[in-house]
Amino acid sequence: MVPSDLEIAQAAVLQPIIDIAKKMGLSEDEIDFYGKYKAKIDFVEVLDRLKDRPNGKYIDVTAITPTPLGEGKTVTSIGLTESMAKIGKNVVLALREPSLGPVFGIKGGAAGGGYSQVVPMEDLNLHFTGDIHAVGVANNLLAAMIDTSILLKNPLNIDPLTISWRRVQDISDRALRDIAIGLGGRENGYPRQTGFDISVASEVMAILALAKDLKDLRERLGRIVIGYSYDGKPVTAEELKAAGAMTVLLKEALKPNLIQTLEGNPCIMHAGPFANIAHGNNSIVADLVALKCGDYVITESGFGADMGAEKMMDIKCRYSGVTPDCVVITATIRALKMHGGAFEARPGKKLDEELVKKENMPALEEGTGNLVKQIENMKLFGVPVVVTINRRTTDTDAEIALVKKLADAAGVSACVPIDVWAKGGEGGKEAAEAIVAACDEPKNFKFLYEDNASIKEKIEAIATKIYGADGVDYAPLAEQKIKQFTEAGFDILPICMAKTHLSLSHDPNLKGVPKNYRLPVRDIRPSIGAGFLYPLCGEMKTMPGLPSHPAAMDVDIDENGKTLGLF
């Protein structure tokens, strides 16, 4: 029987982080130690020293539309890193940082699982090096300065009804979604309705992930639009004189974090924007360092290929100037059978394991349409695609063979089952060889839309080509925002769709490949500092809530200070 994730992580013998740094080709002067097993990388010095070294191959791991429990995308990313090292490749892993919201809620952490984990698991799933705390403080400093400016004679003529900037915290708390502030008299501020988002949904987090250096970070923070003046002009963090202090708070957070896998391979873990609200990818600076240090770099985009991977291609790649050499799509037999109607999977509820285990070939064949659509989505960007089937013990050979047959027919470079959760790097060597081969195939990368397309043209390209919608319906508020943003010159920015990750559509109940529907856009919000606009499709929550049995209930500590129940 495989021990729990926490037991595996606690039993691991970690290498000193300086040894991991040297394995990457970094010197001791190029890292700042956070104890024995964590460090921050002085990326400016590293990138300057290695500027003439060619970039390694760039591999993005994404997925089919998942069940609420996830389909092991991080496990796949970590496991394939171990497997690449097993076949003799110089590989670096680049992942997002986990949010405390999912850690103490339902989804769990972002350290992988089984024998495909990054460590120290407890540290990185809890406070880590303080990056997310820094994001929250910078965000909330701006919020406090907005309300203070309004109270103290409102020199920028801010219309309180237009303020879109909200406070954040990194714990899921639905009671804070909509609140009233400034109550209790004039000295407590101007009364208005606002709310909290989770920290990783903050535009500050998206900015941290997209900034190329300290100067770029400072400029992006200054461009944040918090609302509008009474005469309709955008009001920025620069005008509030908040951007300088925000940059100071984020100076250390901009440095990527270095940790290790269970098998002693380097992992750069940095930034953590949500993929159903923000763009859902780790930082540009982490990838740039990894690409100079590794011959192969494996990174991961949040949720399905219609979410984080599309945003990686159309947003992150636009700003980084680096494009993937291969995309890996993670699939599970479990999720494909769900998409075929074999069983329901709802957030907060356990799956019916008897139905999960039962061979159901008609449902599997029907559900594999979701995989085929995600393959088509990635091929739109002109990049080779490899499918990995994250195999569970109950998956049958017939089920694996059917998925492989249909994936091959969809034009993938390879479709390979993996068992990295139970076997670590040994469980994915065939897939690693397939990825190496795919990276050597020709690619013809292209964006889904051009910069100079209109806001509606960009939204409709994503809706029809990626989601399979027949068209888009705009609410009056969305129409108003399109006019406002176009007049302000924000129409040149890419689009970051905010929608459910549980369906290709806006409706989490529509599984498989939804047909004959139109995508509703009820609002469009600005993330001018990050450099995108995000339309809200259907009902989107920027502050999650805890389930009836949150993971926090199972976490404790023993008399020796050993953590219990953390996965």
C-alpha positions as CSV (number, residue, x, y, z in Angstrom):
1,M,0.0,0.0,0.0
2,V,1.4,3.4,-1.0
3,P,1.8,5.7,2.0
4,S,0.1,9.1,2.1
5,D,1.6,12.1,0.3
6,L,2.6,13.6,3.6
7,E,4.2,10.4,4.8
8,I,6.2,10.1,1.6
9,A,7.3,13.7,1.8
10,Q,8.3,13.5,5.4
11,A,10.3,10.3,4.8
12,A,12.3,11.9,2.0
13,V,16.0,12.7,2.4
14,L,16.4,16.1,0.9
15,Q,19.6,17.4,-0.7
16,P,20.9,20.8,0.5
17,I,19.5,23.4,-1.8
18,I,23.0,24.6,-2.7
19,D,23.6,21.2,-4.3
20,I,20.3,21.6,-6.3
21,A,21.5,25.1,-7.4
22,K,24.9,23.7,-8.5
23,K,23.1,21.0,-10.5
24,M,21.4,23.8,-12.4
25,G,24.7,25.6,-12.9
26,L,24.0,28.3,-10.4
27,S,26.7,29.6,-8.0
28,E,26.2,30.3,-4.3
29,D,26.4,34.0,-5.0
30,E,23.3,33.7,-7.3
31,I,20.9,32.4,-4.6
32,D,19.5,33.7,-1.3
33,F,19.0,30.9,1.3
34,Y,15.7,30.4,3.0
35,G,16.9,27.7,5.3
36,K,18.6,24.5,4.1
37,Y,16.1,23.4,1.5
38,K,14.7,26.6,-0.1
39,A,16.3,29.5,-1.8
40,K,15.5,32.5,-4.0
41,I,17.3,33.0,-7.3
42,D,19.0,36.3,-8.3
43,F,17.5,36.0,-11.7
44,V,19.0,39.3,-13.0
45,E,22.5,38.1,-12.4
46,V,21.8,34.7,-13.8
47,L,20.1,35.9,-17.0
48,D,23.0,38.4,-17.6
49,R,25.6,35.7,-17.1
50,L,23.8,33.2,-19.4
51,K,22.5,35.6,-22.0
52,D,24.5,33.9,-24.8
53,R,23.4,30.4,-23.9
54,P,20.6,29.0,-26.2
55,N,17.3,28.4,-24.5
56,G,16.3,24.8,-23.8
57,K,13.2,23.1,-25.1
58,Y,10.0,24.4,-23.6
59,I,7.2,21.9,-22.7
60,D,3.8,22.9,-21.3
61,V,1.7,20.4,-19.4
62,T,-2.1,20.9,-19.5
63,A,-5.2,18.7,-19.3
64,I,-8.6,17.7,-20.5
65,T,-11.5,19.3,-18.7
66,P,-11.1,17.8,-15.2
67,T,-13.3,16.5,-12.5
68,P,-13.5,18.8,-9.4
69,L,-10.8,16.6,-7.9
70,G,-8.3,17.3,-10.7
71,E,-6.6,14.7,-12.9
72,G,-3.0,14.8,-11.7
73,K,-1.6,17.5,-13.9
74,T,1.0,18.5,-11.3
75,V,1.8,14.9,-10.6
76,T,2.3,14.5,-14.3
77,S,4.5,17.6,-14.6
78,I,6.7,16.4,-11.7
79,G,6.8,12.8,-12.7
80,L,7.8,13.6,-16.3
81,T,10.6,15.8,-14.9
82,E,11.9,12.8,-13.0
83,S,11.4,10.6,-16.1
84,M,13.4,13.0,-18.3
85,A,16.2,12.9,-15.8
86,K,16.0,9.1,-15.8
87,I,16.7,9.0,-19.5
88,G,19.7,11.3,-19.1
89,K,18.2,14.7,-19.9
90,N,19.2,18.0,-18.2
91,V,15.7,19.1,-17.1
92,V,14.3,21.9,-14.9
93,L,10.7,22.0,-13.6
94,A,8.8,25.3,-13.3
95,L,5.6,25.4,-11.3
96,R,3.1,27.8,-9.7
97,E,3.0,28.4,-5.9
98,P,0.0,26.9,-4.1
99,S,-2.7,29.1,-2.5
100,L,-3.8,28.4,1.1
101,G,-7.4,28.6,-0.1
102,P,-7.3,25.2,-1.9
103,V,-4.8,23.8,0.6
104,F,-7.3,24.2,3.5
105,G,-10.4,23.8,1.2
106,I,-11.1,20.9,-1.1
107,K,-8.6,20.6,-3.9
108,G,-5.4,20.2,-1.9
109,G,-1.9,21.7,-2.5
110,A,0.3,22.0,-5.5
111,A,3.2,19.7,-4.5
112,G,2.1,16.8,-6.6
113,G,1.4,13.4,-5.0
114,G,2.6,9.9,-4.4
115,Y,6.2,9.5,-5.6
116,S,5.9,12.5,-7.9
117,Q,6.2,15.4,-5.4
118,V,8.2,18.5,-4.9
119,V,9.6,19.1,-1.4
120,P,9.7,20.4,1.3
121,M,6.0,19.7,0.9
122,E,4.8,21.3,4.2
123,D,6.7,24.5,3.7
124,L,5.7,25.1,0.1
125,N,2.0,24.4,0.7
126,L,1.9,26.7,3.7
127,H,3.8,30.0,4.0
128,F,6.7,29.1,1.7
129,T,8.9,32.2,1.2
130,G,6.2,34.7,1.8
131,D,5.5,35.7,-1.8
132,I,1.7,35.4,-1.6
133,H,1.7,37.3,1.7
134,A,3.6,40.1,-0.1
135,V,1.1,40.1,-2.9
136,G,-1.8,40.5,-0.4
137,V,-0.1,43.3,1.5
138,A,0.7,45.2,-1.7
139,N,-2.9,44.8,-2.9
140,N,-4.4,45.9,0.4
141,L,-2.0,48.9,0.7
142,L,-3.5,50.2,-2.6
143,A,-7.0,49.5,-1.4
144,A,-6.3,51.5,1.8
145,M,-4.8,54.4,-0.2
146,I,-7.9,54.5,-2.4
147,D,-10.3,54.9,0.5
148,T,-8.1,57.4,2.2
149,S,-7.8,59.5,-0.9
150,I,-11.6,59.6,-1.2
151,L,-12.1,60.5,2.4
152,L,-9.5,63.2,2.4
153,K,-11.1,65.7,-0.1
154,N,-10.9,63.2,-3.1
155,P,-8.2,65.1,-5.0
156,L,-8.4,62.6,-8.0
157,N,-12.2,63.1,-8.2
158,I,-12.7,59.3,-7.9
159,D,-16.3,58.1,-8.4
160,P,-16.7,55.5,-5.6
161,L,-19.3,53.6,-7.6
162,T,-16.7,52.8,-10.3
163,I,-14.0,51.3,-8.0
164,S,-13.1,47.8,-9.1
165,W,-10.2,47.3,-6.8
166,R,-11.0,44.9,-3.9
167,R,-9.1,43.7,-0.9
168,V,-7.7,40.2,-0.7
169,Q,-6.7,37.4,1.6
170,D,-5.4,33.9,0.9
171,I,-8.0,31.9,2.8
172,S,-11.3,30.9,1.2
173,D,-14.1,32.8,3.0
174,R,-17.4,33.3,1.2
175,A,-18.7,35.7,3.9
176,L,-16.3,38.3,2.6
177,R,-17.4,38.2,-1.1
178,D,-19.7,41.2,-0.7
179,I,-19.2,43.6,2.3
180,A,-19.9,47.2,3.3
181,I,-16.9,49.3,4.5
182,G,-16.6,52.8,6.0
183,L,-19.4,52.3,8.5
184,G,-19.4,53.9,12.0
185,G,-18.9,57.6,11.2
186,R,-16.8,59.9,9.0
187,E,-13.5,59.0,10.6
188,N,-13.9,55.4,9.4
189,G,-14.1,56.4,5.8
190,Y,-16.6,56.7,3.0
191,P,-19.3,54.0,3.2
192,R,-19.5,51.9,0.1
193,Q,-20.0,48.3,-1.0
194,T,-17.0,46.2,-1.9
195,G,-15.6,42.8,-1.2
196,F,-12.6,40.4,-0.9
197,D,-11.0,38.2,-3.5
198,I,-8.6,35.4,-2.8
199,S,-5.0,36.7,-3.0
200,V,-4.1,34.6,-6.0
201,A,-6.9,36.2,-8.0
202,S,-5.4,39.7,-7.4
203,E,-4.1,41.6,-10.4
204,V,-0.9,42.1,-8.3
205,M,-0.3,38.3,-8.5
206,A,-0.9,38.4,-12.3
207,I,1.6,41.3,-12.5
208,L,4.2,39.4,-10.5
209,A,3.9,36.5,-12.9
210,L,4.1,38.6,-16.0
211,A,6.8,41.1,-15.0
212,K,10.2,40.6,-16.7
213,D,12.3,42.6,-14.2
214,L,12.0,45.2,-11.4
215,K,11.5,48.1,-13.8
216,D,8.7,46.2,-15.6
217,L,7.1,45.3,-12.3
218,R,7.1,49.0,-11.2
219,E,5.6,50.2,-14.5
220,R,2.9,47.5,-14.5
221,L,1.9,48.3,-10.9
222,G,1.7,52.0,-11.8
223,R,-0.7,51.1,-14.7
224,I,-3.2,49.4,-12.5
225,V,-6.7,51.0,-13.0
226,I,-8.7,51.1,-9.8
227,G,-11.7,52.9,-11.1
228,Y,-12.8,56.1,-12.8
229,S,-13.1,59.7,-12.0
230,Y,-16.5,61.5,-12.2
231,D,-15.6,62.7,-15.7
232,G,-14.9,59.2,-16.9
233,K,-11.1,59.1,-16.8
234,P,-9.3,56.0,-15.5
235,V,-7.6,56.4,-12.2
236,T,-4.3,54.6,-11.7
237,A,-2.1,53.4,-8.9
238,E,0.5,55.8,-10.2
239,E,-1.8,58.7,-9.7
240,L,-2.5,57.5,-6.1
241,K,1.3,57.4,-5.6
242,A,1.0,53.8,-4.4
243,A,3.0,52.0,-7.0
244,G,6.4,52.8,-5.6
245,A,5.6,51.3,-2.1
246,M,3.9,48.3,-3.7
247,T,7.1,47.6,-5.7
248,V,9.2,47.8,-2.5
249,L,6.9,45.2,-0.9
250,L,7.2,42.9,-3.9
251,K,11.0,43.3,-4.5
252,E,12.0,40.0,-2.9
253,A,8.8,38.3,-4.1
254,L,9.9,38.9,-7.7
255,K,12.8,36.5,-7.3
256,P,11.9,32.9,-8.2
257,N,12.0,30.2,-5.6
258,L,14.2,27.1,-5.9
259,I,13.2,23.7,-4.4
260,Q,13.6,20.1,-5.4
261,T,11.7,17.0,-6.5
262,L,11.8,13.8,-4.5
263,E,14.5,12.5,-6.9
264,G,16.6,15.6,-6.5
265,N,15.8,17.4,-9.6
266,P,15.5,21.3,-9.6
267,C,12.1,22.9,-9.4
268,I,11.6,26.7,-9.7
269,M,8.2,27.4,-8.0
270,H,7.1,31.0,-8.5
271,A,3.8,33.0,-8.6
272,G,0.4,31.5,-8.5
273,P,-2.4,33.2,-10.5
274,F,-5.7,31.4,-10.7
275,A,-6.5,29.9,-14.1
276,N,-10.2,30.4,-14.1
277,I,-9.9,34.1,-13.2
278,A,-6.3,35.2,-14.1
279,H,-4.0,33.6,-16.6
280,G,-3.0,30.6,-14.5
281,N,0.7,30.2,-15.2
282,N,3.9,30.5,-13.3
283,S,6.2,33.5,-13.7
284,I,8.0,34.6,-16.8
285,V,11.2,35.2,-14.9
286,A,11.1,31.6,-13.6
287,D,10.8,30.2,-17.1
288,L,13.5,32.5,-18.5
289,V,16.0,31.2,-15.8
290,A,14.9,27.6,-16.3
291,L,15.4,27.9,-20.1
292,K,18.9,29.1,-19.7
293,C,19.8,26.4,-17.1
294,G,18.1,23.4,-18.6
295,D,18.1,21.6,-21.9
296,Y,14.4,20.8,-21.3
297,V,12.0,22.9,-19.2
298,I,8.6,21.5,-18.1
299,T,6.0,23.9,-16.9
300,E,2.3,23.6,-16.2
301,S,-0.8,25.6,-17.1
302,G,-3.8,25.6,-14.7
303,F,-6.9,23.5,-15.4
304,G,-7.8,22.3,-18.9
305,A,-6.3,23.3,-22.2
306,D,-9.2,25.7,-22.8
307,M,-8.1,27.6,-19.7
308,G,-4.5,27.9,-18.6
309,A,-2.9,26.6,-21.8
310,E,-4.9,29.0,-24.1
311,K,-3.9,31.9,-21.7
312,M,-0.3,30.8,-21.7
313,M,-0.2,30.9,-25.5
314,D,-2.2,34.1,-26.0
315,I,-1.1,36.1,-22.9
316,K,2.1,34.8,-21.4
317,C,3.9,33.9,-24.7
318,R,3.0,37.4,-26.0
319,Y,4.9,39.0,-23.1
320,S,7.7,36.5,-22.6
321,G,8.6,36.1,-26.3
322,V,9.1,32.3,-25.7
323,T,6.8,29.7,-27.2
324,P,6.4,26.0,-26.3
325,D,8.1,23.3,-28.4
326,C,5.6,20.7,-27.2
327,V,2.3,20.5,-25.2
328,V,1.5,17.5,-23.0
329,I,-2.3,16.9,-22.4
330,T,-3.0,15.0,-19.2
331,A,-6.0,12.7,-19.3
332,T,-7.6,10.1,-17.0
333,I,-9.9,7.3,-17.8
334,R,-12.0,8.5,-14.8
335,A,-12.6,12.0,-16.2
336,L,-13.3,10.7,-19.7
337,K,-16.0,8.3,-18.4
338,M,-17.5,11.2,-16.5
339,H,-17.6,13.3,-19.7
340,G,-19.4,10.3,-21.4
341,G,-22.1,10.3,-18.8
342,A,-21.1,7.3,-16.7
343,F,-21.4,9.3,-13.5
344,E,-21.7,12.8,-12.1
345,A,-18.8,14.7,-10.4
346,R,-19.8,17.7,-8.4
347,P,-17.6,20.0,-6.3
348,G,-17.6,19.0,-2.6
349,K,-19.0,15.5,-3.2
350,K,-17.2,12.2,-3.4
351,L,-17.2,10.3,-6.7
352,D,-19.1,7.0,-6.9
353,E,-16.0,4.7,-6.8
354,E,-18.0,1.7,-8.1
355,L,-18.9,3.6,-11.2
356,V,-15.4,5.0,-11.6
357,K,-13.9,1.5,-11.4
358,K,-16.5,-0.2,-13.7
359,E,-15.4,-0.6,-17.3
360,N,-17.8,1.4,-19.5
361,M,-16.6,1.5,-23.1
362,P,-19.5,3.4,-24.6
363,A,-19.2,6.2,-22.0
364,L,-15.4,6.3,-22.4
365,E,-15.7,6.6,-26.2
366,E,-18.3,9.3,-25.9
367,G,-16.2,11.2,-23.2
368,T,-13.0,11.0,-25.2
369,G,-14.5,13.7,-27.4
370,N,-13.4,16.1,-24.7
371,L,-9.8,15.0,-25.2
372,V,-10.0,15.2,-29.0
373,K,-11.4,18.8,-28.7
374,Q,-8.5,19.8,-26.3
375,I,-6.0,18.3,-28.8
376,E,-7.6,20.3,-31.6
377,N,-7.4,23.4,-29.3
378,M,-3.6,23.0,-28.8
379,K,-3.0,22.2,-32.5
380,L,-4.6,25.6,-33.3
381,F,-1.4,27.1,-31.9
382,G,0.9,25.1,-34.3
383,V,2.6,23.0,-31.5
384,P,3.2,19.3,-31.4
385,V,0.9,17.5,-28.8
386,V,1.6,14.4,-26.6
387,V,-1.1,12.8,-24.6
388,T,-0.3,11.1,-21.3
389,I,-2.9,8.9,-19.6
390,N,-2.4,9.2,-15.9
391,R,-3.1,5.6,-15.2
392,R,-5.0,4.3,-12.1
393,T,-4.9,0.8,-10.8
394,T,-8.5,0.2,-11.9
395,D,-8.0,1.2,-15.5
396,T,-8.2,-1.7,-17.9
397,D,-5.9,-2.4,-20.9
398,A,-9.0,-2.2,-23.2
399,E,-9.8,1.3,-21.8
400,I,-6.2,2.5,-22.4
401,A,-6.2,1.1,-25.9
402,L,-9.4,2.9,-26.9
403,V,-8.1,6.3,-25.7
404,K,-4.8,5.7,-27.4
405,K,-6.6,4.8,-30.7
406,L,-8.8,7.9,-30.6
407,A,-6.0,10.2,-29.6
408,D,-3.7,8.9,-32.4
409,A,-6.6,9.5,-34.8
410,A,-6.7,13.1,-33.6
411,G,-3.1,13.6,-34.8
412,V,-1.0,13.6,-31.6
413,S,2.7,12.9,-31.7
414,A,2.2,10.1,-29.1
415,C,-0.3,8.9,-26.5
416,V,1.4,7.1,-23.6
417,P,0.1,5.8,-20.3
418,I,2.1,6.8,-17.2
419,D,2.4,5.6,-13.7
420,V,4.5,8.3,-12.1
421,W,2.3,8.6,-9.0
422,A,3.2,5.1,-7.8
423,K,6.6,4.7,-9.5
424,G,8.1,8.2,-9.8
425,G,10.5,8.7,-12.7
426,E,10.5,5.0,-13.6
427,G,6.7,5.3,-14.4
428,G,7.1,7.8,-17.2
429,K,10.2,7.0,-19.2
430,E,8.3,6.0,-22.4
431,A,6.4,9.3,-22.2
432,A,9.7,11.2,-21.7
433,E,11.2,9.7,-24.8
434,A,8.0,10.6,-26.8
435,I,8.2,14.2,-25.5
436,V,11.9,14.5,-26.5
437,A,10.9,13.3,-30.0
438,A,8.0,15.7,-30.2
439,C,10.2,18.6,-29.2
440,D,12.3,17.9,-32.3
441,E,9.3,18.0,-34.6
442,P,8.8,21.3,-36.6
443,K,6.4,23.8,-35.0
444,N,4.6,26.7,-36.5
445,F,3.5,28.7,-33.5
446,K,0.8,31.3,-34.0
447,F,-1.5,33.2,-31.7
448,L,-5.3,32.7,-31.8
449,Y,-5.9,36.4,-32.6
450,E,-3.9,39.5,-33.5
451,D,-3.2,42.4,-31.2
452,N,-5.1,44.8,-33.4
453,A,-8.3,42.8,-33.4
454,S,-11.2,44.4,-31.6
455,I,-12.2,43.3,-28.1
456,K,-15.2,41.5,-29.5
457,E,-13.2,39.7,-32.2
458,K,-10.8,38.4,-29.6
459,I,-13.5,37.2,-27.3
460,E,-15.4,35.5,-30.1
461,A,-12.2,33.8,-31.4
462,I,-11.7,32.2,-28.0
463,A,-15.5,31.4,-27.6
464,T,-16.0,29.8,-31.0
465,K,-12.6,28.2,-31.7
466,I,-11.6,27.0,-28.2
467,Y,-14.9,26.6,-26.4
468,G,-17.0,25.5,-29.4
469,A,-19.7,28.1,-28.8
470,D,-22.0,29.2,-31.7
471,G,-21.4,32.9,-30.7
472,V,-21.3,35.4,-27.8
473,D,-24.1,37.3,-26.1
474,Y,-23.0,40.5,-24.3
475,A,-24.9,41.9,-21.4
476,P,-25.5,45.7,-21.4
477,L,-22.8,46.2,-18.8
478,A,-20.3,44.3,-21.0
479,E,-21.3,46.4,-24.0
480,Q,-20.7,49.5,-22.0
481,K,-17.3,48.3,-20.8
482,I,-16.2,47.4,-24.4
483,K,-17.0,50.9,-25.5
484,Q,-15.2,52.4,-22.5
485,F,-12.1,50.3,-22.9
486,T,-11.9,50.8,-26.6
487,E,-12.0,54.6,-26.2
488,A,-9.3,54.3,-23.5
489,G,-7.1,52.4,-25.9
490,F,-7.2,49.2,-23.9
491,D,-8.6,47.2,-26.9
492,I,-5.0,46.3,-27.9
493,L,-4.6,44.1,-24.8
494,P,-5.1,40.3,-24.9
495,I,-8.2,38.7,-23.4
496,C,-8.2,36.5,-20.2
497,M,-11.5,34.7,-20.1
498,A,-13.0,34.1,-16.6
499,K,-15.2,31.0,-16.7
500,T,-15.7,27.7,-15.0
501,H,-12.9,25.1,-15.4
502,L,-15.4,22.2,-15.2
503,S,-16.7,22.6,-18.7
504,L,-15.5,23.8,-22.1
505,S,-18.5,26.1,-21.9
506,H,-19.6,28.7,-19.2
507,D,-21.9,26.1,-17.5
508,P,-20.1,23.6,-15.2
509,N,-23.0,21.1,-15.8
510,L,-22.3,20.8,-19.6
511,K,-19.8,18.0,-19.9
512,G,-18.0,16.4,-22.9
513,V,-18.0,18.8,-25.9
514,P,-21.0,21.1,-25.4
515,K,-22.9,22.0,-28.6
516,N,-25.5,24.5,-29.7
517,Y,-24.9,27.2,-27.1
518,R,-23.9,30.8,-27.0
519,L,-21.4,32.1,-24.5
520,P,-22.8,34.8,-22.2
521,V,-20.4,37.7,-21.2
522,R,-22.0,39.6,-18.3
523,D,-19.1,42.0,-17.5
524,I,-15.5,42.8,-18.6
525,R,-13.0,44.0,-16.0
526,P,-9.6,45.7,-16.5
527,S,-6.3,44.3,-15.5
528,I,-4.3,47.0,-17.2
529,G,-1.2,46.5,-15.1
530,A,-1.1,42.8,-15.8
531,G,-1.9,43.6,-19.4
532,F,-5.2,42.0,-20.2
533,L,-9.0,42.4,-20.0
534,Y,-11.0,39.7,-18.4
535,P,-14.6,39.0,-19.4
536,L,-16.8,37.3,-16.9
537,C,-18.7,34.4,-18.5
538,G,-21.6,33.2,-16.4
539,E,-21.3,33.4,-12.6
540,M,-17.7,33.5,-11.5
541,K,-16.5,33.6,-7.9
542,T,-13.3,35.4,-7.2
543,M,-13.4,34.3,-3.6
544,P,-14.0,30.6,-3.1
545,G,-15.9,29.1,-0.2
546,L,-15.0,26.2,2.1
547,P,-16.8,22.9,1.6
548,S,-18.8,21.2,4.3
549,H,-15.7,19.2,5.3
550,P,-12.7,21.4,4.5
551,A,-9.3,19.9,4.5
552,A,-8.4,22.1,7.4
553,M,-10.5,19.9,9.7
554,D,-8.0,17.0,9.1
555,V,-4.8,19.1,9.8
556,D,-3.2,18.9,13.2
557,I,0.2,18.7,14.9
558,D,1.6,16.2,17.4
559,E,3.5,16.7,20.6
560,N,6.8,16.6,18.7
561,G,5.7,19.3,16.2
562,K,5.1,17.0,13.4
563,T,2.3,18.0,11.0
564,L,-0.5,15.6,10.6
565,G,-3.3,15.3,8.0
566,L,-1.8,17.6,5.3
567,F,-2.8,15.3,2.3
